[in-house]
């Protein structure tokens, strides 16, 4: 077994040393006690005070830490707690300075971060004046936090579970029944995790993790083991969102992480905790691989070597308080998850497929309905037409045709309006009831895209029905810096290029010698980059465009090699 606990302690020691080096020690500064973050005037309670206090106190109390018992950690933790109390409003809440003020949800995130440390501290009766001082500051902070969360509110679905976890912790530390009452009111709404493991926000880069963390806290400290079933389903789902380059696909997210590509190790703590808690062999395997990938981030001297990500085990306090969690395993007790699959998440409107170094993503209601990732290379596809400025393809349906094939369809009907059947009461256009106007010259616009997974890529069949003469474009979004080779053209591309591929095969050759084969071209017009009512070109991609007019039927293959 990889020694996850030793790794977590080593990481904790590095973080504590970093806090000691960067903490503001100037008594005249408004940031006294804080570790400066991204804000210039006020660094924010969470990053500036709470997180440093959490790290320093955990390093002080953690059994096995090389810094255990060093009083400077307590001295500096008290400064950080003092700073945090100065940031706290009289109502007990904190601000999330980038957007929310007197924020019950941000206060709950803070509680979920600091309350496990308070519980850990309580397992060690105070022995010194500094320990008593730290305990008193922590008690004051959490008493205030309890007020803020009981009276505070939230905005988004995940906030309910963060708030519930925080209320439970506040109850354990203060004994307040109103914390449990509000927690139960939130939990009465039912956990919004479907049978596939997807939460409402479909946020594989941020809010999956937040929901899972909150449910783990509720399960661990609230004696609600049934909540771990949601976490297990979600983590099994996330396995199917892992890309060949060990990033997480976020294309289907409804939140700010959409389109990002976070390192898969943002899930390290969750997979490790659930491996420790449940003994799941696949979770063990993934946690081991994540740690294996990260071992090089430390030098032999224990210092950080390079910029590789060091995943943080946020559940170290849980393990320190519950030794039954620190269960080692052998390699024989792990199992690699199946990474060749085609899976249709029907409720989420997404298909994820893996085939060795290739992944395929199909998404409903998205202007980039198809994307491929091969090793580290990414390709996106868009389809659009000039249909009354409403012609951008965003599939309303996604259905499975056979074992390797899917169909995506977009249908619209539009046209014109006739005169009102009766004389209106006003001549003001904006005050007329335009719903009474008859529809005239209505046209149907039907786009169908069929996709079959083939070795190394996809085979596509595009067809249109309905209105004639619509100018169409199919755009392939590529990385810049590669070489485009056709029967008649050889060129080096740069991000921002918009290229019409008229006919025949094309090869897109990357600097690492991976090749993308496009089997066909099409060209009837050059109205692509700035087509009205559609997404334009940009300066981040190379666009390889095929153009036509309806009716249009096209077959092509996109296939990676090398």
C-alpha positions in Angstrom: 0.0 0.0 0.0 1.1 3.5 -0.6 1.5 5.4 2.7 -1.2 7.9 2.3 -1.1 9.0 5.9 2.6 9.8 5.8 2.1 11.7 2.6 -0.7 13.7 4.2 1.4 14.6 7.2 4.3 15.6 5.0 2.0 17.8 3.0 0.6 19.3 6.2 4.1 20.2 7.5 4.9 21.9 4.2 1.7 23.9 4.3 2.3 24.9 8.0 5.8 26.1 7.1 4.4 28.1 4.2 1.8 29.8 6.6 4.5 30.6 9.1 6.6 32.2 6.3 3.8 34.3 4.8 1.6 35.3 7.7 1.4 39.0 8.3 3.0 39.9 11.7 2.7 43.7 11.5 0.3 44.7 14.4 -0.5 48.0 12.6 -1.7 46.2 9.4 -5.4 45.4 8.9 -4.1 42.0 7.7 -2.3 41.3 11.0 -2.6 37.5 11.5 -3.7 36.8 7.9 -2.0 35.1 5.0 -2.5 37.5 2.1 -4.7 36.2 -0.7 -6.0 37.7 -3.9 -7.8 40.7 -2.4 -5.7 43.8 -1.8 -7.8 45.5 0.9 -9.1 42.5 2.8 -7.8 39.1 2.0 -11.0 37.4 3.0 -11.7 35.4 6.2 -11.6 32.0 4.6 -8.3 32.1 2.7 -6.7 34.7 5.0 -7.5 33.5 8.5 -9.6 30.3 8.7 -7.4 28.1 6.4 -4.1 29.2 8.0 -5.6 28.6 11.5 -6.8 25.2 10.4 -3.4 24.2 9.0 -1.5 25.4 12.0 -3.7 23.8 14.6 -3.9 20.5 12.8 0.0 20.4 12.5 0.1 21.1 16.3 -2.3 18.4 17.3 -1.7 15.8 14.6 -0.1 12.6 15.9 2.9 11.8 13.8 3.4 15.4 12.6 7.1 16.6 12.8 5.7 19.9 14.1 3.4 18.4 16.8 3.4 20.4 20.0 5.5 23.3 18.7 4.1 26.4 20.5 4.8 28.8 17.6 2.0 27.0 15.7 -0.4 27.9 18.5 0.8 31.5 18.7 0.3 32.0 15.0 -3.0 30.2 15.0 -4.3 32.6 17.6 -3.3 35.5 15.4 -5.2 33.9 12.5 -8.3 33.3 14.6 -8.1 36.9 15.9 -8.0 38.1 12.3 -11.0 35.8 11.4 -13.0 37.2 14.3 -12.3 40.7 13.1 -13.7 39.7 9.7 -16.9 38.2 11.2 -20.1 40.3 11.3 -22.0 40.8 14.5 -24.7 38.5 13.1 -22.0 35.7 12.9 -21.7 35.6 9.1 -18.8 36.2 6.9 -18.6 37.8 3.4 -17.5 36.1 0.2 -15.9 39.2 -1.1 -16.1 38.3 -4.7 -19.9 38.2 -4.7 -21.9 37.5 -1.5 -22.2 39.5 1.8 -23.5 38.4 5.2 -23.4 35.0 3.5 -24.8 32.0 5.4 -23.3 29.6 2.8 -19.8 31.0 3.0 -20.1 30.9 6.8 -21.1 27.2 6.4 -18.0 26.5 4.2 -15.9 28.1 7.0 -17.6 26.0 9.6 -17.1 22.8 7.7 -13.4 23.7 7.4 -12.7 24.7 11.0 -15.1 22.6 13.1 -13.3 19.3 12.7 -10.2 21.0 14.1 -12.3 22.2 17.0 -13.5 18.6 17.7 -9.9 17.3 17.4 -8.8 20.0 19.9 -11.4 18.9 22.4 -9.9 15.4 22.5 -6.8 17.0 24.1 -7.7 18.8 27.3 -5.8 22.2 27.5 -2.5 21.9 29.2 -1.0 25.3 28.6 -2.2 29.0 28.6 -1.7 29.0 24.8 -3.8 25.9 24.3 -6.5 27.5 26.5 -6.3 30.8 24.5 -6.7 28.9 21.2 -9.6 26.9 22.6 -11.3 30.1 23.8 -10.9 31.8 20.4 -12.2 28.8 18.6 -15.2 28.6 20.9 -16.0 32.3 20.3 -15.7 31.8 16.6 -18.0 28.8 16.4 -20.6 30.3 18.8 -20.8 33.3 16.4 -20.8 31.0 13.3 -23.8 29.1 14.8 -25.8 32.3 14.9 -24.9 33.2 11.4 -25.9 29.8 9.9 -29.1 29.4 11.9 -30.3 32.8 10.7 -28.6 32.8 7.3 -29.7 31.6 3.9 -28.3 30.1 0.7 -28.5 30.4 -3.1 -27.7 27.2 -4.8 -28.5 23.4 -4.4 -25.2 22.4 -3.0 -25.3 25.1 -0.3 -28.1 23.1 1.4 -25.8 20.2 2.1 -22.8 22.4 3.1 -25.1 24.3 5.5 -26.5 21.0 6.9 -23.0 19.6 7.5 -22.0 22.9 9.2 -25.2 22.9 11.4 -24.4 19.4 12.6 -20.9 20.3 13.5 -22.1 23.5 15.3 -24.5 21.3 17.3 -21.8 18.9 18.3 -19.7 21.8 19.5 -22.3 24.1 21.1 -25.2 21.7 21.9 -27.7 24.1 20.2 -30.9 22.3 19.2 -31.9 25.0 16.7 -28.9 23.9 14.6 -30.3 20.4 14.4 -33.8 21.7 13.6 -32.6 23.8 10.6 -30.3 20.9 9.5 -33.3 18.6 9.4 -35.4 21.1 7.6 -32.8 21.2 4.8 -32.4 17.4 4.7 -36.1 17.0 4.5 -35.8 18.3 0.9 -34.1 15.1 -0.1 -30.6 14.7 -1.6 -30.6 15.7 -5.3 -28.3 12.9 -6.5 -29.9 10.8 -9.2 -29.4 7.0 -9.7 -26.4 7.6 -11.9 -24.7 9.7 -9.2 -25.3 13.2 -10.8 -26.1 16.2 -8.6 -28.4 19.0 -9.9 -25.5 21.3 -10.9 -23.6 18.6 -12.9 -20.4 20.3 -11.8 -17.7 17.7 -12.1 -15.0 20.3 -11.5 -16.3 22.0 -8.3 -19.7 21.2 -6.8 -19.6 17.4 -7.0 -16.7 17.6 -4.6 -18.5 20.1 -2.4 -21.7 17.9 -2.2 -19.6 14.8 -1.5 -17.7 16.5 1.3 -20.8 17.7 3.0 -22.5 14.3 2.9 -19.3 12.6 4.2 -19.4 15.0 7.2 -23.1 14.3 7.8 -22.5 10.5 7.6 -19.4 10.5 9.7 -20.5 12.7 12.6 -24.3 12.4 12.3 -24.5 8.6 12.2 -26.2 8.7 8.8 -24.3 6.1 6.8 -27.0 5.9 4.2 -25.7 9.3 2.9 -22.5 7.7 1.8 -24.5 5.8 -0.9 -24.8 9.1 -2.8 -21.1 9.7 -2.5 -20.3 6.2 -3.8 -22.6 6.7 -6.8 -21.1 10.1 -7.6 -17.5 8.8 -7.4 -18.4 5.9 -9.7 -19.9 8.3 -12.1 -16.8 10.5 -12.0 -14.6 7.6 -13.2 -16.4 7.9 -16.5 -15.5 11.6 -16.7 -11.8 11.0 -16.4 -10.0 11.9 -19.7 -7.0 10.2 -21.2 -4.7 12.9 -19.9 -6.0 12.5 -16.3 -8.1 15.6 -16.3 -11.9 15.8 -15.6 -14.4 16.5 -18.3 -16.6 19.4 -17.2 -18.4 20.2 -20.5 -21.8 19.4 -19.1 -21.5 21.5 -16.0 -24.1 24.2 -15.3 -21.6 26.2 -13.2 -18.4 28.2 -13.5 -16.2 25.2 -14.1 -17.9 24.4 -17.4 -15.2 23.8 -20.1 -12.3 23.7 -17.7 -10.0 20.7 -17.4 -9.1 20.2 -13.7 -6.5 17.7 -12.7 -8.3 14.5 -11.6 -6.4 14.7 -8.2 -8.9 17.3 -7.0 -10.9 14.1 -6.1 -7.9 12.6 -4.2 -9.3 13.2 -0.7 -12.7 11.8 -1.6 -11.5 8.6 -3.2 -9.0 8.0 -0.3 -11.6 8.7 2.4 -14.2 6.4 0.8 -11.5 3.8 0.2 -10.7 3.9 3.9 -14.3 4.0 5.0 -15.7 1.3 2.6 -12.8 -0.8 1.5 -13.9 -0.3 -2.1 -11.1 -1.8 -4.3 -11.6 0.6 -7.2 -11.5 3.6 -4.9 -8.3 2.2 -3.4 -6.8 1.8 -6.9 -7.6 5.3 -7.9 -6.3 6.8 -4.6 -3.1 4.9 -5.1 -2.6 6.1 -8.7 -3.2 9.7 -7.7 -0.6 9.4 -4.9 1.8 7.6 -7.2 1.5 10.5 -9.7 2.2 13.0 -6.9 5.1 11.4 -5.2 7.6 13.2 -7.4 6.2 16.5 -6.1 8.4 16.0 -3.0 12.2 15.8 -3.0 14.1 13.4 -0.8 14.5 16.2 1.8 10.7 16.6 2.0 10.7 19.9 0.1 8.5 20.7 -2.8 10.2 19.8 -6.0 8.7 21.6 -9.1 5.2 22.7 -9.7 3.4 19.4 -9.8 0.1 19.3 -7.9 0.2 18.1 -4.3 -3.3 16.8 -3.6 -4.5 17.6 -0.1 -6.2 15.1 2.2 -8.9 17.2 3.9 -10.1 14.3 6.0 -6.9 13.9 8.0 -8.7 15.2 11.2 -11.4 12.5 10.7 -8.7 9.8 10.5 -6.9 11.2 13.6 -10.2 11.1 15.5 -11.2 7.6 14.3 -8.3 5.2 14.1 -10.6 2.5 12.5 -10.3 4.6 9.3 -6.5 4.1 9.1 -6.7 0.7 7.5 -3.8 -0.2 5.1 -4.3 -2.4 2.0 -2.1 -4.3 -0.4 -2.0 -4.0 -4.1 -3.8 -7.3 -4.3 -6.7 -5.6 -2.6 -7.2 -3.0 -5.3 -8.9 -3.3 -8.6 -8.5 -1.1 -11.7 -11.9 0.3 -12.9 -13.0 -0.5 -16.5 -11.8 2.3 -18.6 -13.2 1.1 -22.0 -16.9 1.9 -22.1 -19.8 3.7 -23.7 -22.2 5.1 -21.2 -25.3 7.2 -21.8 -26.2 9.4 -18.8 -29.8 9.8 -19.9 -31.0 12.3 -17.2 -27.9 14.4 -17.5 -28.1 14.4 -21.3 -24.5 13.3 -21.9 -22.7 10.3 -23.4 -19.2 9.5 -22.3 -17.1 6.9 -24.0 -13.5 5.7 -23.5 -11.4 3.7 -25.9 -7.9 3.6 -24.6 -6.3 7.0 -25.2 -9.5 8.3 -26.9 -12.6 9.7 -25.2 -15.9 10.9 -26.8 -18.4 13.3 -25.3 -21.8 14.0 -26.7 -24.0 16.6 -25.0 -27.6 17.8 -25.4 -28.5 21.4 -25.5 -24.9 22.5 -26.0 -23.5 24.4 -29.0 -20.4 22.1 -28.9 -22.4 18.9 -29.1 -19.4 16.6 -29.7 -15.9 16.6 -28.5 -13.0 14.1 -28.8 -9.9 13.9 -26.6 -7.0 11.8 -27.7 -4.1 11.7 -25.3 -3.6 15.4 -24.6 -5.3 16.7 -27.8 -8.8 18.0 -27.8 -11.3 18.5 -30.7 -14.7 20.1 -30.7 -17.5 20.2 -33.3 -20.1 22.8 -34.0 -22.9 22.8 -36.6 -25.0 25.9 -37.6 -27.0 27.6 -40.3 -28.5 30.9 -41.2 -32.1 29.9 -40.3 -33.7 33.2 -39.1 -30.7 33.8 -36.8 -31.9 30.7 -34.8 -29.7 28.1 -36.6 -27.1 27.1 -34.0 -27.3 23.4 -33.5 -27.9 22.4 -29.8 -29.5 19.0 -29.8 -32.9 18.7 -28.2 -32.6 14.9 -28.3 -29.8 12.4 -27.8 -30.8 8.8 -28.5 -28.8 5.6 -28.7 -29.1 3.8 -32.1 -27.0 0.7 -31.4 -24.0 -0.5 -29.4 -21.7 2.2 -30.7 -24.0 4.7 -32.4 -26.1 7.7 -31.3 -28.3 10.3 -33.0 -28.6 14.0 -32.0 -31.4 16.1 -33.5 -32.3 19.8 -33.5 -35.7 20.9 -34.8 -37.1 24.4 -35.2 -40.0 26.0 -36.9 -40.1 29.7 -37.7 -41.4 32.2 -40.3 -43.4 35.4 -40.3 -46.4 37.2 -38.9 -49.5 38.6 -40.5 -51.7 41.6 -39.7 -53.8 41.5 -36.5 -57.2 40.1 -37.2 -58.9 43.2 -35.6 -57.9 46.8 -35.3 -55.7 47.2 -32.2 -56.5 49.7 -29.4 -53.1 51.3 -29.7 -50.7 52.4 -32.4 -47.8 51.6 -30.1 -46.0 48.5 -31.4 -44.7 47.5 -28.0 -48.2 47.6 -26.5 -49.9 45.4 -29.2 -50.7 41.8 -28.4 -48.6 40.1 -31.1 -49.7 36.6 -30.0 -52.9 37.3 -31.9 -51.0 37.6 -35.2 -51.3 34.7 -37.6 -48.2 32.8 -38.6 -47.4 32.8 -42.3 -44.7 31.2 -44.5 -43.6 28.9 -41.6 -40.5 26.8 -42.4 -39.1 23.7 -40.7 -35.4 23.3 -39.9 -34.3 19.8 -39.0 -30.7 18.9 -38.4 -29.7 15.3 -37.7 -26.3 14.2 -36.6 -25.5 10.5 -36.3 -22.3 9.5 -34.6 -20.6 6.1 -34.4 -17.5 5.4 -32.4 -14.8 3.8 -34.5 -11.2 2.9 -33.6 -9.4 6.1 -32.9 -12.4 8.4 -33.6 -15.9 8.8 -34.9 -17.8 8.4 -38.2 -20.4 11.1 -38.7 -23.5 11.3 -40.9 -25.1 14.7 -41.2 -28.5 15.3 -42.9 -31.0 18.2 -43.1 -34.7 18.3 -43.7 -37.2 21.1 -44.4 -36.3 24.6 -45.6 -34.1 25.0 -48.7 -31.1 27.3 -49.3 -30.0 27.7 -45.7 -26.3 28.4 -45.6 -24.7 25.8 -43.4 -21.3 25.3 -41.7 -19.8 22.4 -39.8 -16.8 23.6 -37.8 -14.1 21.5 -36.2 -12.4 23.3 -33.4 -8.7 22.4 -33.0 -5.6 23.5 -31.2 -3.2 25.9 -32.9 0.4 25.2 -33.7 -0.1 22.0 -35.8 0.4 21.4 -39.5 -2.5 21.1 -41.9 -1.8 18.8 -44.9 -4.1 18.3 -47.8 -3.7 17.2 -51.4 -3.2 20.8 -52.4 -2.2 22.7 -49.3 0.5 22.5 -46.5 0.3 25.1 -43.8 1.3 25.7 -40.2 -1.7 26.9 -38.2 -2.1 29.4 -35.4 -4.9 29.9 -33.0 -7.5 32.2 -34.6 -7.1 30.7 -38.1 -10.4 30.0 -39.9 -9.9 27.5 -42.8 -12.4 26.2 -45.3 -11.6 22.6 -46.3 -13.1 22.2 -49.7 -12.6 18.5 -50.7 -10.8 15.3 -50.1 -8.8 14.2 -47.1 -7.0 16.4 -44.6 -4.3 15.6 -42.0 -3.8 17.7 -39.0 -0.4 16.8 -37.7 0.5 17.9 -34.1 4.1 18.6 -32.9 4.2 15.3 -31.0 3.5 13.5 -34.4 -0.1 12.5 -33.5 -2.3 12.8 -36.6 -5.9 13.7 -37.0 -7.5 12.4 -40.2 -10.5 14.2 -41.7 -11.9 12.0 -44.5 -13.9 14.5 -46.5 -14.4 18.2 -47.2 -17.3 20.4 -48.4 -17.5 24.0 -49.7 -20.3 26.1 -51.2 -19.7 29.5 -49.5 -17.3 31.4 -47.3 -19.9 32.8 -44.9 -18.6 30.9 -41.8 -16.6 32.8 -39.3 -19.1 35.5 -38.6 -22.4 33.8 -39.7 -25.3 35.8 -38.3 -27.1 34.2 -35.4 -24.4 31.6 -34.8 -21.3 31.4 -32.6 -18.4 33.2 -34.3 -14.8 32.1 -34.7 -12.4 33.1 -31.9 -8.7 33.5 -31.2 -8.3 30.4 -29.1 -8.9 27.7 -31.7 -8.1 26.8 -35.3 -11.4 26.3 -37.2 -11.6 23.8 -40.0 -14.9 24.5 -41.7 -17.1 22.6 -44.1 -19.9 24.6 -45.8 -23.0 23.8 -47.8 -26.6 24.8 -48.4 -29.7 22.8 -47.4 -30.6 20.2 -48.3 -27.2 18.8 -47.1 -26.1 15.3 -46.5 -22.6 14.6 -45.5 -20.5 11.7 -44.2 -17.1 12.0 -42.8 -14.7 10.4 -40.4 -12.5 12.0 -37.7 -9.8 9.6 -36.6 -6.6 10.0 -34.5 -3.5 8.1 -35.1 -0.1 7.9 -33.4 
